Amino acid sequence: MRREFGALARNEATPIADWLRAFAEDEHAASGGRPVGVIGMCFSGGYALAMALSPAVGASVSSQPAVPFAIPGRRANLGVNPEDIQELRARTGDGRTVRALRFQRDFVSPGVRCDRLVEALPATETVEIPTWNPLHHSVLAMGLRAAPGSRLADELDRTIAFLASRLIPGTR
């Protein structure tokens, strides 16, 4: 695990990300070619972006991406090497996009990372949920318990709609 997290921090390709992409491609083939959706939360938030590199992945959601860890000098790192980001950017026009979510004051998932994501992939939709509490972290999990009509509940609904529009034929 130490080597894996170290590779993510250095924006290098990782064996686990390669395995996850291969798994997505197997599922894509087993489903008769239907696109695969990916949701990464916290530790797996960076893997959602790495998996978006696979043509089998039709939608990728990175919620409160915390890995690579937000250490000084690497807070904006995405955990994906620059060549892979360029490959993903080249495919942005064909519907493969990324949606990222985080709480505004979440110190574990820094805002500069989402800024970097939009810089690298301009079609990415990033959402920052306003909060006064710096301990709010798990956007989608908290969205399940959110009051209907609240910003948090609305963003959960938008995330579900994002996935459906890219994964279920006829819902665009």
N, C-alpha and C positions, 0 to 999 in steps of 0.2 A: 504494500500500500504506500509505503514511503516513496518508493521509486515512481509510482503512478502519480501521486500528488506532486512530487518534484517535477515530473515531466509536464504536468498541467501548468505549474507555476512558471515554467520556462517556455510555455506556448509550443510544446512539442507534441507530436502524435504519440498516443499511448496505446498499449496493447488492449486495455479494456475498451477503449473507444472503438478500436478496430473490431473487437469481438462483438460489441453492441451493434455496430453497423452491419456486420455479417448476419447477426440475429434478425435485424430488421429486414434485411434482404431475403432471408429464408421465410419469414412471415409473409412478406410481400408476395413471394412466389407461391406459398401454400394457400394464399387467399385468392389466387387467380389473378394477381396483378393489382389488387386494391392497395392504395397507398397506406402507409403506416403512420400513426401519430405518436409523438413522443412528448412526455411531460417529465421534466427534471425539476426537482425541488431541493434547495439547499445544497447538500454535497453533490447531488446528481444534476444540478442546474447547468453546470458547464458541459456535462455529457450530452445534454439535450442539443446544445449547439453543435458539438462534434458529430452527433448522429445525423443532424440536418444535412451533412455532406453526402449522405447516401441518397441516390435517386429514388430509392424505395420509400423514403420519408416524405410524406406530403405536408406535414405540419409539425412544428416543433415549438413547445412552450417551455421557457426557462423561467421558473418562478423562484425568486430570491436566490439567484446563483451565488453561492458562497465559496465555491472551489473554482479556481485556485484561491487559497486563503488571501485575504486582503492585508497583506503585510506591506509596510512602507516600500515604495518604489515599484510595487507590483499590483497596486489596488485596481488598476484598469485592465489587467491581463484577462483575456477571455478563455485561456486554456486551450486554444486552437492555434496551430501554426499559421503564419501569414499566407503561405501558399494555399492552404485549405480555405482560408477566409476568401481569397481571391476566386477560388473555384466556386464557392457558394455564392459569392456576389455575382459571378457570371451567370448563374442559374436563377437569380432572383426574379427575373421577368417571367418565368414559367410557372408561377404560383407557389413555389417552395419558399415560404417566408417563415420568419421566427417572430414569436410574441414573447416579450419579457415583462415580468411584473416584480415589483418590490415595494416595501413600505418606505416612505420618504426618509425616515430617520433610522432605518435599519443599518447599524454599523457593521453587521456581519456580511451584508450584501451591499457594497458601496455603490452610490449613484454614478461615480465616474466609470464604473464598469458598463452600465447601461448607456452612458454617453459614448463610450468607445464602441459599443455594439452598433449604435446608430451610425456612427462615423464609418465603421467598417462595412455595414450592411444598411444603406439608407432606407430600404423598404421595411425594415424591422419596426414593429410597433412596440414601443416601451411604455409602460404604465407605472406611474408612481402614485401610490395611495397615500394621501395625506394622513398623518398621525402625529400626535404629540408624544407618543410613547416609544422610546428607543428600543424597547424590548419586543415590539411587534415584529414578527419575522415571517411566519408561514401564511402567505397571502391566500393561497387556494384553500388550505385547511380552515382558516378563519372565515373565508368566504362562505363555506358551507353552513356556518352558524350565524352569519350576518343577518341583520334585519332586512326583510324585503324592501327594495327601493333604496337601500343605502348604496353608497359608492362601491363598497366592497362587494356586496351582492351583485351589483350591476357588472362589475369587472369579472366576476366569476361567470355570469351569464354570457358576457362578451367572449370570454375565453372558450366556453363551450361552443358558442356560435362560430368562432374562428376555426376550431377543430372540425366541426361538422361541415363547414363550407369547403374545407380542403380534403375531407376524407369520405364524405357521403355524397354520391352522385346526385345532382339535382338540387342541392341546397345552397348554391352560391347566391 
